Amino acid sequence: MVVRQGVFSFLAGLIFLVFVSISAAFAGGGHAYPNGAEAFMVGMMPPPGLTLVNYAYYGHAGKLKDDDGDDTHLLDDADVGGDIIRLIWISKYKLFGANYGQHFFFGAINKDMDFNAPVGSSLKKHYSDFNALYVIYSPMLLGWHLDQGRLHVAVSAVDIYFPLYNEDKGNIASVGRNFWTFEPVLAVTYFPLPQLETSIKLMYDFNTHQDDYEPGPPVRVDRDPGQEFHCDFNVSWGITDYLRLGINGYFYQQTTSDDFDDLGGLPEPLKDALKDIENDKSRAVALGPGIMYQNKNFMATLRYSHEFAVKNGPELQNVWFKLIYIF
């Protein structure tokens, strides 16, 4: 009996170690916020009333980076496309000198991934999913317009990411989630010159407990995803009253380690491997050009960014097309 248990532990550990590299490359945090979603004038809250925002996104990756920032050569090709609707309501009511409001997001994503070898618990080279994302809601938006219109500050006390519990277990490309994220937000836009705009959106994510996380076959464990700091930023120059050209980007860094729960019953090789990937924090930086057109109550932006300095994740090329209409 002891011999059989030893053989099982060895084989289970071996199977896990064969596939753990794919999970480690995706390890770290909750990745709730789509980095780079905001850029031009992100600190400027719309006027009182209802504003509709539509985000259309396409992302492509051909490399999957490990904890050292090296290509794992596991990923052949990955494509992500989606559309997100945001409704912003701003009241005439003042709180701390700012206009009070709320906002709500809902969207759907399609993800398609091809690997160079069979990966995951399903041992497949291809994974795909099309599904609704979480719902995002903030009960308190505050917007200040200061310094005769040169400085604008927007705060969300907390953006709450409500999971729809539509995670597809065993699907590496799964869009659904089974844990919550709470994200305070601070956004600032400043005009040093009438033509020159600088903007930054700062966010910090607190993720709740995640059940049945799959770090690699044949194991599923509960996980407390690490916390994350990230920011979107933009600098633009007004070419005309209607047109702006700019440079946009983002910085993302997981700040605390993941924590896997109840590992005591697992064989030692599995426990050791899990402890190793707990500390594999994710990171990404991106830069690229953008253009904005604005006329009265309508605005459209088109932006591209390319990631570098990536750790534990796919190295993405991103395209964002954003429409804003103020009713």
matplotlib code that plots the C-alpha trace (Angstrom):
import matplotlib.pyplot as plt

x = [0.0, 2.8, 4.5, 1.3, 0.9, 4.5, 4.0, 0.8, 2.4, 5.3, 3.1, 0.7, 3.7, 5.2, 1.9, 1.4, 5.0, 4.6, 1.7, 2.4, 4.4, 1.2, -0.5, 2.5, 2.7, -0.9, -0.4, -1.1, -3.9, -7.4, -6.9, -10.4, -9.7, -8.9, -5.6, -5.6, -9.3, -9.0, -6.7, -7.8, -9.2, -10.0, -10.2, -13.0, -16.4, -19.2, -21.8, -25.0, -27.3, -26.8, -23.7, -23.3, -19.8, -19.0, -15.7, -14.7, -11.5, -9.2, -6.1, -3.5, -0.7, 1.9, 4.1, 3.4, 6.0, 7.2, 8.3, 11.7, 10.0, 11.1, 8.9, 7.6, 7.1, 3.8, 1.5, 1.1, -1.6, -4.3, -7.0, -9.4, -12.3, -15.1, -17.6, -18.4, -21.3, -21.0, -23.7, -22.7, -25.3, -24.1, -26.4, -26.5, -26.1, -22.8, -20.8, -17.5, -17.6, -17.9, -20.8, -22.1, -22.9, -22.9, -21.9, -22.6, -20.7, -21.7, -20.0, -19.2, -15.8, -14.7, -11.4, -9.6, -6.3, -4.0, -1.0, 2.0, 1.3, -1.6, -2.2, -4.6, -6.8, -8.5, -5.1, -6.0, -4.1, -7.1, -9.4, -12.1, -15.0, -17.6, -19.4, -20.6, -18.1, -18.8, -21.0, -19.2, -21.0, -19.9, -22.4, -20.3, -18.6, -17.3, -16.0, -14.3, -13.5, -10.8, -8.4, -10.6, -11.0, -7.3, -7.6, -10.2, -10.3, -12.6, -13.0, -14.9, -15.0, -15.1, -15.8, -17.4, -16.9, -19.9, -19.1, -21.8, -20.5, -20.3, -16.7, -16.1, -14.0, -11.1, -11.2, -8.0, -9.8, -12.8, -14.2, -16.4, -15.4, -16.3, -14.8, -15.3, -13.0, -13.2, -11.3, -10.9, -10.2, -8.6, -8.3, -6.7, -6.6, -4.5, -3.9, -0.5, -1.3, -4.6, -3.3, -1.5, -3.5, -2.1, -4.2, -3.7, -6.1, -4.9, -6.5, -5.8, -7.6, -8.7, -9.8, -12.0, -11.6, -11.7, -13.0, -11.6, -8.8, -6.9, -3.2, -2.5, -3.9, -4.7, -5.2, -7.9, -7.3, -9.0, -7.0, -6.9, -5.7, -3.0, -3.7, -2.9, -1.9, -2.4, -2.7, -3.7, -2.1, -2.1, -0.4, -2.0, -1.7, -4.6, -4.1, -7.4, -10.4, -11.8, -8.7, -6.0, -3.0, -1.5, 0.6, -1.2, -0.3, -0.5, 1.5, 0.3, 1.9, 0.6, 1.7, 1.0, 1.4, -1.4, -2.3, -3.4, -5.5, -5.5, -2.5, -1.9, -3.5, -1.5, 1.6, 4.9, 5.9, 2.5, 2.8, 6.3, 5.3, 2.3, 4.4, 6.8, 4.1, 2.4, 5.0, 5.0, 3.6, 2.2, 3.5, 3.0, 3.8, 2.4, 2.8, 1.3, -0.3, -3.9, -6.2, -9.3, -12.1, -14.6, -17.5, -20.1, -21.6, -19.9, -16.3, -14.5, -11.0, -8.9, -5.8, -3.1, -0.6, 2.1, 3.1, 6.7, 8.4, 5.7, 5.9, 3.5, 1.2, 0.6, 2.5, -0.4, -1.0, -4.1, -6.6, -9.3, -12.1, -14.2, -17.4, -18.9, -22.3, -23.6, -27.4]
y = [0.0, 2.4, 1.5, 2.2, 5.6, 6.5, 5.6, 7.6, 10.6, 10.4, 10.0, 12.8, 15.1, 14.2, 14.9, 18.2, 19.3, 18.6, 21.0, 23.5, 25.8, 26.8, 27.7, 29.5, 31.6, 32.7, 33.0, 35.9, 38.2, 38.5, 40.5, 42.0, 45.3, 45.4, 47.3, 50.3, 50.8, 54.5, 57.3, 60.7, 63.0, 60.2, 62.5, 64.6, 63.5, 64.2, 66.9, 66.2, 63.8, 60.4, 59.5, 56.3, 54.9, 51.9, 50.2, 47.8, 45.8, 43.5, 41.9, 39.5, 37.6, 35.3, 34.8, 33.6, 34.9, 33.2, 34.6, 35.6, 37.4, 34.7, 33.1, 29.8, 28.7, 27.2, 29.7, 29.6, 32.3, 34.0, 36.4, 38.3, 40.5, 42.1, 44.9, 46.7, 49.1, 51.7, 54.0, 57.0, 59.0, 62.3, 64.3, 68.1, 67.2, 68.3, 66.2, 67.6, 70.2, 67.5, 66.3, 63.0, 60.1, 56.4, 54.1, 50.6, 48.3, 45.1, 43.4, 40.2, 38.7, 36.1, 34.4, 32.0, 30.3, 27.9, 26.2, 24.3, 21.3, 19.8, 21.7, 22.0, 19.3, 18.7, 18.1, 20.1, 22.5, 24.7, 26.5, 29.1, 30.8, 33.4, 34.6, 37.6, 39.3, 40.3, 43.3, 46.4, 48.9, 52.0, 53.5, 56.7, 58.7, 62.1, 64.7, 68.0, 70.6, 73.0, 75.7, 77.4, 74.1, 73.2, 70.4, 67.7, 64.9, 61.9, 59.4, 56.1, 55.1, 51.5, 49.8, 46.4, 43.6, 41.2, 37.7, 36.0, 32.6, 31.4, 30.1, 27.1, 24.7, 23.1, 25.7, 27.8, 30.4, 30.7, 34.3, 33.7, 34.3, 32.9, 35.6, 39.3, 42.3, 45.6, 48.5, 52.1, 54.5, 57.9, 59.7, 63.1, 65.2, 68.3, 70.9, 72.6, 74.4, 74.6, 72.2, 69.9, 67.3, 64.8, 62.1, 59.2, 56.7, 54.9, 51.7, 49.1, 45.7, 43.6, 40.1, 37.7, 34.0, 31.8, 28.2, 25.3, 27.1, 24.8, 25.4, 22.2, 18.6, 16.7, 19.4, 21.9, 24.1, 27.1, 30.4, 33.9, 35.9, 38.5, 42.3, 44.4, 48.0, 49.4, 52.6, 53.9, 57.1, 59.4, 62.6, 64.4, 67.5, 69.4, 69.7, 71.5, 72.2, 68.8, 66.6, 65.3, 63.1, 61.3, 58.6, 56.2, 53.2, 51.4, 49.8, 46.7, 45.0, 42.3, 43.5, 40.6, 36.8, 34.4, 32.1, 28.5, 27.0, 23.5, 21.9, 19.6, 16.5, 16.8, 14.8, 16.6, 17.2, 19.0, 21.1, 22.2, 23.1, 25.1, 27.0, 27.9, 29.4, 31.2, 33.9, 34.3, 37.8, 39.2, 42.4, 44.3, 47.7, 49.0, 52.1, 53.2, 56.0, 57.3, 59.7, 61.5, 63.3, 65.5, 67.6, 68.9, 65.9, 63.2, 61.8, 58.9, 57.6, 55.0, 53.7, 51.0, 49.8, 47.1, 45.3, 44.8, 43.8, 41.2, 38.5, 35.6, 36.3, 36.8, 39.7, 41.6, 44.0, 46.0, 48.0, 50.1, 51.9, 54.0, 56.0, 58.5, 60.2, 62.7, 62.9]
z = [0.0, 0.9, -2.4, -4.4, -2.6, -3.4, -7.1, -7.3, -5.7, -8.1, -11.2, -10.1, -9.4, -12.8, -14.7, -12.9, -13.5, -17.3, -17.5, -14.8, -17.1, -19.0, -15.7, -14.3, -17.5, -16.8, -13.1, -10.9, -9.7, -11.1, -14.3, -14.0, -15.7, -19.4, -19.4, -21.8, -21.9, -21.2, -22.4, -23.8, -21.1, -18.7, -15.7, -17.3, -16.0, -18.4, -17.6, -15.6, -17.4, -19.2, -21.2, -23.4, -24.0, -26.2, -26.2, -29.0, -28.5, -30.4, -29.0, -30.5, -28.9, -30.4, -27.3, -23.7, -21.2, -18.1, -14.7, -16.2, -19.1, -21.6, -24.3, -23.1, -26.8, -25.7, -27.4, -31.1, -31.6, -29.4, -30.5, -28.3, -29.4, -27.5, -27.0, -23.7, -23.0, -20.3, -19.0, -16.9, -14.9, -13.4, -11.2, -10.4, -6.7, -5.2, -2.7, -1.4, -4.2, -6.9, -9.1, -7.9, -10.2, -10.9, -13.8, -15.1, -17.5, -19.4, -22.2, -24.1, -25.2, -27.7, -27.0, -29.3, -28.4, -30.2, -28.6, -29.9, -27.8, -26.0, -22.7, -19.8, -18.3, -21.6, -23.3, -26.4, -28.7, -29.3, -26.8, -27.4, -25.6, -26.3, -23.2, -21.2, -18.9, -15.4, -14.6, -13.2, -11.0, -9.0, -6.5, -6.1, -8.9, -8.0, -10.6, -10.0, -12.6, -11.2, -12.0, -14.6, -16.6, -16.7, -14.0, -13.9, -11.2, -11.2, -8.4, -8.1, -4.5, -5.7, -9.0, -8.1, -10.6, -10.1, -11.5, -13.5, -12.3, -15.9, -15.8, -18.1, -16.0, -17.8, -20.6, -20.6, -22.8, -20.4, -20.3, -17.2, -13.6, -10.2, -7.9, -7.2, -7.6, -5.8, -7.4, -6.2, -9.0, -9.3, -12.7, -13.4, -16.6, -16.7, -19.5, -19.0, -22.3, -24.2, -26.9, -24.5, -22.5, -20.0, -18.3, -16.0, -14.4, -11.3, -10.0, -7.3, -7.3, -4.3, -5.4, -3.4, -2.9, -6.0, -5.8, -7.9, -9.6, -12.0, -11.8, -13.8, -14.2, -12.2, -9.5, -8.6, -5.5, -4.0, -4.5, -3.2, -6.2, -5.5, -5.4, -8.4, -9.2, -12.7, -14.6, -18.0, -19.3, -22.2, -23.6, -26.6, -28.6, -30.2, -33.9, -34.4, -32.3, -33.2, -33.6, -31.2, -31.7, -28.7, -27.1, -24.8, -22.7, -19.5, -16.6, -14.8, -11.8, -9.5, -6.0, -3.7, -4.3, -5.0, -2.1, -2.7, 0.1, 1.7, 0.1, 3.0, 1.4, -1.9, -2.7, -2.0, -5.7, -6.3, -3.1, -4.0, -7.5, -6.3, -3.8, -6.6, -8.8, -5.9, -6.1, -9.9, -10.1, -13.4, -15.1, -18.4, -19.9, -23.2, -25.4, -28.7, -30.8, -30.7, -32.4, -31.1, -32.8, -30.8, -31.9, -29.4, -27.6, -29.6, -29.3, -31.0, -30.3, -32.1, -30.3, -30.7, -28.1, -27.9, -24.7, -23.5, -20.2, -19.8, -17.1, -16.6, -19.4, -23.2, -24.9, -26.4, -29.3, -28.6, -30.7, -29.0, -30.7, -28.3, -29.0, -26.5, -26.8, -24.3, -24.3]

ax = plt.figure().add_subplot(projection="3d")
ax.plot(x, y, z, "-o")
ax.set_aspect("equal")
plt.show()
